[in-house]
Amino acid sequence: IVRYFNQSSERIFLRTKAILGRKVQQCHPQKSLPLVKGMLDEFRKVEVAKDITEMKKIEGEKRLL
């Protein structure tokens, strides 16, 4: 799901806020979907999850350390 994109001047295809919330696959031409799927699969291989419950309890100046 598209949550963010940058407005780079080097972008080939312009993006509008209308793509926010869409599936990434819906933002690309049909013929490029195999490449998009491959990239998403690679991203998922390095996905990390971490329990940050204790970190969320930190308050004040210590939070910046």
C-alpha positions as CSV (number, residue, x, y, z in Angstrom):
1,I,0.0,0.0,0.0
2,V,1.4,3.4,-0.9
3,R,1.9,5.5,2.2
4,Y,4.5,8.0,1.0
5,F,6.2,9.2,-2.2
6,N,8.7,12.0,-2.8
7,Q,8.3,14.8,-5.3
8,S,11.7,14.5,-7.0
9,S,12.3,16.6,-10.0
10,E,14.0,13.6,-11.6
11,R,10.8,11.5,-11.5
12,I,9.8,10.1,-14.9
13,F,6.2,9.7,-14.0
14,L,4.5,12.3,-11.9
15,R,2.6,11.1,-8.8
16,T,-0.4,12.7,-7.2
17,K,-1.9,12.3,-3.7
18,A,-4.6,10.2,-5.4
19,I,-2.2,7.2,-5.3
20,L,-2.0,7.2,-1.5
21,G,-3.8,4.2,-0.1
22,R,-3.6,2.2,-3.3
23,K,-1.8,-1.0,-3.8
24,V,1.6,-0.5,-5.3
25,Q,0.7,-2.8,-8.1
26,Q,-2.1,-0.5,-9.1
27,C,0.3,2.4,-9.7
28,H,2.3,0.7,-12.5
29,P,1.6,-0.5,-16.0
30,Q,0.5,-4.1,-16.4
31,K,3.7,-5.0,-18.3
32,S,5.9,-3.9,-15.4
33,L,4.0,-6.0,-12.7
34,P,6.5,-8.9,-12.8
35,L,9.3,-6.4,-11.9
36,V,7.2,-4.7,-9.2
37,K,6.3,-8.1,-7.7
38,G,10.0,-9.1,-7.7
39,M,11.0,-5.9,-5.8
40,L,8.2,-6.3,-3.3
41,D,9.3,-10.0,-2.7
42,E,12.8,-8.7,-2.1
43,F,11.6,-6.1,0.4
44,R,9.7,-8.7,2.3
45,K,12.8,-10.9,2.6
46,V,14.5,-8.2,4.7
47,E,11.4,-7.1,6.7
48,V,12.1,-6.8,10.4
49,A,9.7,-6.8,13.3
50,K,10.7,-5.8,16.8
51,D,8.8,-5.4,20.1
52,I,9.2,-1.7,21.1
53,T,6.9,-1.8,24.1
54,E,9.6,-0.8,26.5
55,M,10.9,2.0,24.3
56,K,7.4,3.5,24.0
57,K,7.4,3.8,27.8
58,I,10.4,6.2,27.8
59,E,9.5,9.8,28.3
60,G,11.2,13.2,28.2
61,E,14.9,13.8,27.3
62,K,15.8,10.1,27.6
63,R,13.7,9.4,24.6
64,L,16.3,11.0,22.4
65,L,19.2,8.8,23.5
